Amino acid sequence: MLEIKNPEKQNIILALIVTVLGVVIIFVPFVIKTVAIYQFYFSYAGVVVISFSLGYAIYFYRRYRQFDIFMGKKDEALIWEYDEVQYEGFIGELNEIQKHSEKKKIWILLGIELVISVLLFIMLSEGMKWLGFVFFAFFATLSILSVLVLPQRFKYKALVKPYVTIIHEDSAYIMGRFHRWSKAQAKLKNYDNGEKMYKVLAINYEALTGNGKLFQEWTAVIPNPDDSSMIAEAKIWVSRINKFTRIHEKKMSERKSGPEQWVQKMIGKNKDQDKKLEKATESKARK
């Protein structure tokens, strides 16, 4: 197997680039005198950009380290390597589906942005009407980029060689991305992309997204679905992932907060529970 590059490295670099952009925003009023009166707003925006980007850089660095640990245990994991035609065909169909769904959202966004821009143009004073054009130009550009660039970014990351899937109970490397979860539901299913039916191992897990913490599904294509031993191995890993989730949820439900433990200790509840356990053990021993 060829060496797999850490996918989080690119995210760290992008976050640091955005940090530099935030610094540039702060210094704009000092360079362009016509906007000097808006220095406070530029400084505020720059600080916000820097804060968020540094936060993301720290978050992705943590994931960078986690991926290195993950790869150190790859010999214990499920590993599937793919034929180029099969894998690129699957990614290509997924990419088309994503672009079509995103285009519908973007047209709606452009319409909303146009309405807001017109309202700004009407409501603002003569000297500030240009902000309506700036608003539309900025947000329309972001919307268009999300159609033209983001789907390609998904495809770019997914098509980084080697074409391989690596799966652990609590993490995976699928489509060029590192996935980590504490709560997931895995299953084998048929996946219809519109042109061809694929047999996949689907993992639906809770993750941090641009819209907050949401459940999202990622599918690992089974290289040879006609191989009974490969299907049996996939079922074993489905069971392991689901078992990991059950154990984790049980631990979380039984975990008590610090104040709760302190209160129980003060009222002697833990001691009462220990005595009951001892009596139950003694009665069983006598029987």
Summary of the structure (lengths in Angstrom):
residues: 287
radius of gyration: 26.3
end to end distance: 60.0
largest distance: 93.9
contacts: 759
relative contact order: 0.09
helix: 67%
strand: 17%
